[in-house]
Amino acid sequence: MLLIGNGKVITRSAACPYLPDGGVLIEGEKILKVGPLEELRGAYPQVEFVDAKGGVIMPGLINVHTHIYSGLARGLSIEGYSASNFLEVLEGQWWNIDRHLTLDGTKACAYATVLDSIRDGVTTIFDHHASFGEIPGSLFAIKDVCQELGMRACLCYEVSERDGEEKCRESIQENADFARWAKEQDSDMIKAMFGGHALFTISDKTFEEMVKANDGMTGYHIHVAEGLNDVYDSQKNYGCRPINRLLYNGILGEKTMLGHCIHISPAELDILQETNTMVCHNPESNMGNAVGCSPVLQMYGRGILIGLGTDAYTHDMLESLKVLLPMQRHNACHPNVGWSEATGMLFKNNPAICARYFQKPVGVLEPGAAADVIVMDYKPFTPFSDENIDGHMLFGMMGKNCRTTIINGKVLYKDREFVGIDEDRINAWTMEQSKKLWGELSHRTY
């Protein structure tokens, strides 16, 4: 058993939202009790104690859309790359990178992403992977890293026709093989979705093959209307808009999550609502790629389950939250909108998305929930409670405030040091892989 205490506890539970001096008692992989620290210490005097040192004890953060394959891109400059539109961003950088990723490169990307996520207090990730340099076994390589480091993850592979029929077939097979494995394992730590790139790189024939290979095992995780390419392609070649194409191909539903959904119509919003399809919003990436602003407020108003991801622009969910709110206000030209939607996406909707895949509740500290707990180094100088915690999150905290991360009842990061993880060894090996990748992309030696 494990007791985390000596801090302010934010539970995100309606039953007991805040304890000024509380504790979280963990037994195995679940939370056993949440209550006043003095009572818990009295009842369990011999339990191992994790000292929050006056910080904030809260549920682990959730990232519902990231890209592990971008893990080695930090600081990279590809000679001749200077994108002037979104398609050039894809072709010149991201597709260029993933075409050079081997299984070792994929594994190195996974190490980099997972370690950074743990440092930033992220305890669950939904990843959307692409490594067209070597497809077979790539999801299993990522799974191995997640299991080694202790990350809770839902994984898929990005089906696309952009590199020809053989690569497309391999990507469909990788999704199917991994989804079958995940279903057989029935682990509450590793789940599978069936991935697809953007609609303008997927024909109806490929959608048919995806649905057949999936055979109802899981939902789909697909980029939709991130750029106008999807809209133009769907209307020109299929006579309908992107969401209609997905509906006609049997892709939508409560287990499916669509990334971005920027350029969609009110009628398409109605379809998402009626089919109970999920959406993930990635504000920093959308701004960085200059593709537009997703109609988040309209989706929220219609009751569409929309969560917050990062698209791997960052691994810091609080950073993403800080961009989401002013982006929506700027787009709406109103300084008084978006607060409840922005915080609700991260702290309510992301756990709700997880609930469609994982068995134990996450994103909440209450008995029976998954033992995913973080401690934030944050000593407020203004009043602090559950009534204003979101204001402290938005204007006071960052992911780098995280001092301790516990996932599935295991302490992985304590007082800013990894526990049972040889960070230096992993970083040294990852550096070797990044130098190989950079050398191939830039035709030089690093």
N, C-alpha and C positions, 0 to 999 in steps of 0.2 A: 504493500500500500504506500501511497504517496500523498503528502499534504502540502499544498502551496498556500502560503499565507504571509502575513505582515504587509498587507497592502490593501488598496481600495478595490473591491470586486465589482465589475460590471458584468452582469450575467447574460443580458439580452433575453431574459426570461420574464414573462409577465408576472409569474408567481412571486418572484423575489428579485427585482431588477438591480438593486444596489445594496452593498454592505460596506460601510466606511472602514471597517476593520474585519474583513472576512477571510474565509479559507475555502479551498476546493479540495475535497478528499477524493482520491482516485484509487480504484481497486481494479487491477488488470487493465483492460482496454476501455473501461467506462468510468464515468463520474459516479461516485457513490453518494456523496452528500455535498451540499453547499450551505454554509452558515457562518455564524460568528466564529472567529478564530479561537477565542477562549473556550467556547463549548467543544469545538472539534479537538483541540489539543487535550482537553480534559478527558474526553471519551476515548481518544486514541493516543496515549502518551508515548508509545514506543514507535510510532510511525515515522518513516523517513520524511524530513522536512525540507522544503525548498523555500528559501527566504526571498520574498519579493522586494525586500529592502525599501519599503515605503512606496513602491511603484503601483502600477495599475495592473490588476489581474483580469484577463478578459478572454473571450473565445478566440481561437486561432482564426486568421483571416483566410478568405477563399478567393482564388483567381479562376474565373470560369472561362477564360480564353487566353492562352499563351502559345508561343511557338518555340519549342526547345531547339529546333534546328538553327535558330539565330543566336544560340548561346556563345559562339566564338566570334561574333561580328563586332564586339566592342572595340572601338578604336580603328577598325578596318577602313582603309581607303582603297577602292579598286580603281586602277589607272583607267582613265577614259570615261569613267562613270560620272555623268552629270545629268540627272533626270529632269525633264521638264513637264512630265505628266505621270499619272499613276502607273500606266502600263510600262513605262520606261523604268520606274522604280522596281517593279516586279522583275522585268527581264534583265535589267542591268545589275541588280543587287541580289534580291532574294532567290530567284530561280537560278541565278549564277552560283550562289553559295550552295544551294541544296543539290545541284548537279555534281558537286565535288565532294559531297559527304559520303564517306565510307561508314561501315558499322562502328569503327573506332571513333570516327569523327562525331557520329551521332551520340555515342556514349559519352564523349567528352562534353558535348553540348548539354547533355542531360546532367552531368555532374555540375557544370557551371550554373545551370538554371536552378537546380534543386538546392544547392548550397546557398545561393543568393536568396532564394525564397525563404528558406529556414531562417536566415539572418534577419529578414524583414517581417518575420512573424506570420508567414503564409504556411498553412498546414494542409491545404488541399489545392490541387491544380487540375484544370481541364486542359490537356495539351492537344494541339493540332499539328501533326508532324509531317515533314516532307524531307526526303533524302534520296533524290532520284539517281544519285551516284551508286547507291546500293540499297535497294528496297527490302528484299526478303530478310526477316529477322530484326528489322529496325525497331519495331514496337516492343519486341521482346528484350532488346538491348536497353531501351529506356525503362522498361519494367524492372529489369535487373538493378539498375541504378536506384530507382525509387524504392525498391525493397531493401537494398543495401543501406541507403541513407535514412529510410523510415518515412518517406513522403506518401501521403494519401493522393491518389491520382486516377483520373479517367482519361484514357488515351485513344487516339485514332490516327489513321494515316490519310493524307490528302490525295484522293483520287483525282487525276487530271489526264487529259489527252495531250497536254502540251509537248510531251517528249515521245509521242508515238504510241502505237497499240500495245507493244510488249510491256512498256513501263506502266501503262494504264492497267493491263491485266495483272501485273505484279502487285500494284498498289491495291487493287480490289482484293486479291488473294491475301495480302498481308492483313488487311482489315478483317476479312472473314476468319482467317486462322487465329488472330488474336482475340476476336470477339468470342469465338468458340472456346478458346482456352480460358478466358475470363469467366464465361458462363459456367464451365465445368469446375473451376476453382471456387467460384462463389465467395471470394474474399471481399471483405468490406474495406480493403485498402487499395485494391487495383480493380478498376472497372474499364469497360470498353464502349466506345461509340464507333460509328462507321463514318469516316471522314470524306469530305469532298472539297476540292478547291472552289473557285468561282464558277458560276454557271456558264460563262462564256468559254470555259475550257472543258466543258462536259456536255456531250450530246445526249439526246434522249435514249439512244441505244446503250450508252454507258450507264445511264441511270437505271435502265432495265436490268443490266447485268449486276449493278450494285444491289438492287432490291432482291434479285434472285440469290446472290451470294450471301446477303445478310439473313434472309429467310426468317425475318422477324426476331432475330436475336437481340437487337438493340436499336437505339435511335441514331439519327444522323447529326453530324456536326459539320456545317457547310458555310462558306463565305457567300453572302448574298448582297448584291447591290451596294458593295463597298465603293465601287466606281461606277460610272455610267456605262462601262463596257457591258455589264450584265443586262442593263435595260435595252441598249441598242441591239445586242445579239439576240435576246429573247424576242423582241418585237419584229426584227428583220427576218430571223430564221424560223421562228416558231409561232409567230402571230399572236403573242400574248406577253404579259409582263412576267418578271422573274418568279414572284410568289405563285402565280398561276401555274407556271411550268412545274414547280415543285409539287403543287397540289395534284396536277394531272399525272405526275410520275410516282405518286404514293410515298412522298418523302416526309410530308408534314405530320405532326402529331405531338403528343405530350412528352415523348422521350427525345424529340428532335430539338436541336438548338441552332439557330441561324446567327452567324456573325455579322455585325455591323448594321445591315438593313438601313442604309442611309437614303437611297433614292427609291423609296417605295411610296405607293399611292394610298389614299384613304381606303379604297376598295381592298388593297392588299393587307392593310391593317385589319380589316374586317375578317379576312381569311385566317390570319394568324390568331385572332381572338377566337374564332369559331373552332379552329382545330387544336386550340390549347398548345400551340407551338411556342417554344422559348426563344428568346433573343439575347445576345450578349453585346454590350456596348463597350467600345474601346476608345475613349476620348483623345488621349495623347497621340495615339497612332493616327487617328483620323485627321487631327490637326496637322501632324507632321507630314502626312502624305497629301494634304490639301484636297481631300476628297469630299468634304462637306460635313454637316452636322446631322446626326441621326435624330429623328423625331421622337426623342425619349419621352417628353412630357405627354405627347399624344398616345404613345403606347401605354404608358403608365395609366393614363386616364381611361383607357379601354380595358384595363385589367390584364393586359398581356404580361406574362412573367418575363421581365427583362432584368438581366444581371450585369455586373460590372467585371470586365476583364482588362487586360493590359496590351494584348497583341504582342507581348514581349518588349514593348517600348520601355517598360520598367518592370521590376518584380515587386515594387512597393505599392500595395493597394491603396494606402492612404494618399500617396502622391497622385494616383489616378483619380481618387475621389476629389482631391483639391482642384483638379483640372475640370472634372465633370460639371461641377456646379457653375463656375463662371462661364464655361462654354455654353451651357444651356441658357443662362441669363442673357449673355451677349446675343445669342441667336434669336431669343424671344424679344429682345429689347425691353426687358422688364427686370428690375433688380430685386423683385420680391417673389420669384418663382423658383422651383426646383429643389428647395432645401429637403423637403421630406422625400422627394423622389430620389435624389442623389444618395442620401444616407440610407434610404430604404432599399435601394438596389444592392448596396454592399452588405448591410447588416441583416436584412430580411430576405431579399430575393435570392441572393447567392446561396444561403442555406436552403431555401426552398428548391432551388435547382438541384442542389446536392441530394435532397430528399427523393428526387425522382430516380436516383442511381444508387445511393448508399443507404444501407439499412439503418444504422444508428444516426440519430440527429447530430448534425455538426453546426457550428456557428452559435452555440448556446451552452451555457454552463448550468446544467440541471441534472438531477439524478437520472441515469440511464443514457445520457448523451455520450457521444464519443469523447474520450479524454484528450481533446485537442485544446491546449491551454497555452497562452503566452503571457509574459510579464513585460510591461512597457516601463522604461525608465522615465517617469514623468512626475514631477513634483509641481503641482499647480500653485500659482500665486493669486488665483481668483477662486471664488466658490466653485465646488466640484461635486456633482452628483449625477444620478441617472437623468435628471431633468435637463442637464446641459452638456452631457457627455459628448454629443455629436459636435457641438461647437468647439470643445476641446480637441476632438479628433481632427476637425477641419483646419483649425488655426494654431494648434499647438503640437500635434504629434506627427511623426514620420515613421516609416518602417524602421529606420535606423535607431529609433528609440527602443526597439526590442532588445531585451537583455536575456530572456529565457524563452525557449520554445519546446513544448512538449506535444508530441503527436502519438496518438493511440496509446497513451499511458507511458511513453518512453521519453526521458529527458534527452533531447538531441543537442540542445544548445543552452548552456547555463552560464550566466554572468559573462556573456559575450565570448564564450569559448565553446567549440564543438566538443561533444562528449562521445567517446568511442568512435570518432571519425578522424582519420589522419588527413587533415586538410592540406598540409604541406605536400604529402605524397600525391594526393589527388591533383592538386594544382600543378605540380611538376609534370605529371603525365598529360594533363590537359594542355599545358603550354606546348608540349611536343606536338600534339595533334593540331593546335591552332597554327603553329608555324608551318606545318605541312599544308594545311588548307590555304593559308595566306600566300604561301609560295606558289601554289598552283593557280590561284586567282590572279596574282600580280606578276607571275613569271620572274620571281626573284627569290633570293635566299634570306631567311630571317634568322 
